[in-house]
Amino acid sequence: MLTVETPRLLFISTPTSVMRTRLALADFLAEIAVGPCATAGPDGRLTVHFPEEWPGEDALRMFPIWVARRDRTPDPGPWCDGVVVRREDRLAVGSMGFKSPPDATGTVEIGYAVNRSLWGRGYATETVAAIVASALAQPDVRRVTAECLQSNPASARVLEKSGFQGVGQRSSVEGELLLWECRVPVADRPPVEAPVAGELGGPAAGRA
Ligand SMILES: CC(C)(COP(=O)(O)OP(=O)(O)OC[C@H]1O[C@@H](n2cnc3c(N)ncnc32)[C@H](O)[C@@H]1OP(=O)(O)O)[C@@H](O)C(=O)NCCC(=O)NCCS
């Protein structure tokens, strides 16, 4: 599990129970354990409002697959999908995360989406930048990658603003995809500034 706080947002690995509930209900409240962090307070629990437009069409289509995967591997560690919660009102505003653990080359790929009614407020950039910094701070990660459709300039802009560089393109059934990567040499790795909670970095930094 991974918890990362940014000035406005909190990224938390999506609990399996939340995915199951979303498959049955469109709009609900759920209390989730996020670990000790400023948003949750000392008990490390948070009641989050999941609105109908969360997590977006693509992630919702994947939920049955992700739930089945969690049934096989109940604790995927930090390398899984997450929910982005707006700290001021505990509203789930986005869905993003890592598609799988780092491969043999130290590469992890991210995916991201923000509730349509909340586009253009910088939520994707704020969260992508924070989770990428968190990933690159891990010793087994050398590179974070992402793909976006050429026809999706907002997505490309999020990656540019988050420090990614275009490294090529490929064709897919959905259209032409732009390939992006973000890598930081170990010696130049900046500290992860976002306050985070969890086992990899102690009570106020890392992954829960
Ligand atoms: C892509 C997505 C995540 C962006 O979320 P967001 O919270 O609106 O992103 P941000 O506000 O952080 O940044 C968006 C940037 O794109 C820019 N942008 C938006 N529409 C644009 C367009 N048509 N052309 C060029 N730039 C555009 C915004 O101006 C902003 O850049 P700026 O800060 O320099 O002005 C959101 O649109 C989304 O969820 N889309 C559906 C899922 C998706 O496409 N995911 C990406 C899969 S690769």
The ligand as an SDF file (V2000), in Angstrom:
LIG
                    3D

 48 50  0  0  0  0  0  0  0  0999 V2000
   -5.5580   13.6540  -18.8720 C   0  0  0  0  0  0  0  0  0  0  0  0
   -6.2000   14.0260  -17.5390 C   0  0  0  0  0  0  0  0  0  0  0  0
   -5.7770   13.0070  -16.5040 C   0  0  0  0  0  0  0  0  0  0  0  0
   -5.7270   15.4150  -17.1300 C   0  0  0  0  0  0  0  0  0  0  0  0
   -6.2290   15.7000  -15.8200 O   0  0  0  0  0  0  0  0  0  0  0  0
   -6.2600   17.2090  -15.2510 P   0  0  0  0  0  0  0  0  0  0  0  0
   -6.4010   17.1280  -13.7760 O   0  0  0  0  0  0  0  0  0  0  0  0
   -7.2460   17.9930  -16.0090 O   0  0  0  0  0  0  0  0  0  0  0  0
   -4.7730   17.6820  -15.6410 O   0  0  0  0  0  0  0  0  0  0  0  0
   -4.0330   19.0250  -15.1590 P   0  0  0  0  0  0  0  0  0  0  0  0
   -5.0550   20.0320  -14.7900 O   0  0  0  0  0  0  0  0  0  0  0  0
   -3.0100   18.6400  -14.1490 O   0  0  0  0  0  0  0  0  0  0  0  0
   -3.2530   19.4710  -16.4720 O   0  0  0  0  0  0  0  0  0  0  0  0
   -3.9040   19.4970  -17.7300 C   0  0  0  0  0  0  0  0  0  0  0  0
   -3.0730   20.3180  -18.6850 C   0  0  0  0  0  0  0  0  0  0  0  0
   -3.4940   20.0100  -20.0230 O   0  0  0  0  0  0  0  0  0  0  0  0
   -3.8450   21.2120  -20.6760 C   0  0  0  0  0  0  0  0  0  0  0  0
   -4.8690   20.9190  -21.6620 N   0  0  0  0  0  0  0  0  0  0  0  0
   -6.1360   20.5550  -21.4320 C   0  0  0  0  0  0  0  0  0  0  0  0
   -6.7740   20.3610  -22.6080 N   0  0  0  0  0  0  0  0  0  0  0  0
   -5.8630   20.5960  -23.5690 C   0  0  0  0  0  0  0  0  0  0  0  0
   -5.8940   20.5660  -24.9880 C   0  0  0  0  0  0  0  0  0  0  0  0
   -7.0100   20.2340  -25.6510 N   0  0  0  0  0  0  0  0  0  0  0  0
   -4.7730   20.8840  -25.6650 N   0  0  0  0  0  0  0  0  0  0  0  0
   -3.6270   21.2150  -25.0160 C   0  0  0  0  0  0  0  0  0  0  0  0
   -3.5320   21.2650  -23.6640 N   0  0  0  0  0  0  0  0  0  0  0  0
   -4.6360   20.9600  -22.9610 C   0  0  0  0  0  0  0  0  0  0  0  0
   -4.3200   22.1200  -19.5480 C   0  0  0  0  0  0  0  0  0  0  0  0
   -4.3210   23.4700  -19.9720 O   0  0  0  0  0  0  0  0  0  0  0  0
   -3.2580   21.8070  -18.5030 C   0  0  0  0  0  0  0  0  0  0  0  0
   -2.0120   22.3970  -18.8280 O   0  0  0  0  0  0  0  0  0  0  0  0
   -1.5330   23.8210  -18.1890 P   0  0  0  0  0  0  0  0  0  0  0  0
   -1.5080   23.6320  -16.6970 O   0  0  0  0  0  0  0  0  0  0  0  0
   -0.1980   24.0570  -18.7930 O   0  0  0  0  0  0  0  0  0  0  0  0
   -2.5600   24.8420  -18.5890 O   0  0  0  0  0  0  0  0  0  0  0  0
   -7.7580   14.0600  -17.6600 C   0  0  0  0  0  0  0  0  0  0  0  0
   -8.0910   14.8280  -18.7740 O   0  0  0  0  0  0  0  0  0  0  0  0
   -8.3790   12.6860  -17.7710 C   0  0  0  0  0  0  0  0  0  0  0  0
   -8.6630   12.0480  -16.7640 O   0  0  0  0  0  0  0  0  0  0  0  0
   -8.6270   12.2230  -19.0080 N   0  0  0  0  0  0  0  0  0  0  0  0
   -9.2200   10.9010  -19.2210 C   0  0  0  0  0  0  0  0  0  0  0  0
   -8.2600    9.8030  -18.8780 C   0  0  0  0  0  0  0  0  0  0  0  0
   -6.9590    9.9600  -19.6170 C   0  0  0  0  0  0  0  0  0  0  0  0
   -6.9240   10.4120  -20.7540 O   0  0  0  0  0  0  0  0  0  0  0  0
   -5.8730    9.5550  -18.9530 N   0  0  0  0  0  0  0  0  0  0  0  0
   -4.5570    9.5730  -19.5220 C   0  0  0  0  0  0  0  0  0  0  0  0
   -4.3100    8.2380  -20.0840 C   0  0  0  0  0  0  0  0  0  0  0  0
   -2.7840    8.2530  -20.9560 S   0  0  0  0  0  0  0  0  0  0  0  0
  1  2  1  0
  2  3  1  0
  2  4  1  0
  2 36  1  0
  4  5  1  0
  5  6  1  0
  6  7  2  0
  6  8  1  0
  6  9  1  0
  9 10  1  0
 10 11  2  0
 10 12  1  0
 10 13  1  0
 13 14  1  0
 14 15  1  0
 15 16  1  0
 15 30  1  0
 16 17  1  0
 17 18  1  0
 17 28  1  0
 18 19  1  0
 18 27  1  0
 19 20  2  0
 20 21  1  0
 21 22  1  0
 21 27  2  0
 22 23  1  0
 22 24  2  0
 24 25  1  0
 25 26  2  0
 26 27  1  0
 28 29  1  0
 28 30  1  0
 30 31  1  0
 31 32  1  0
 32 33  2  0
 32 34  1  0
 32 35  1  0
 36 37  1  0
 36 38  1  0
 38 39  2  0
 38 40  1  0
 40 41  1  0
 41 42  1  0
 42 43  1  0
 43 44  2  0
 43 45  1  0
 45 46  1  0
 46 47  1  0
 47 48  1  0
M  END
$$$$
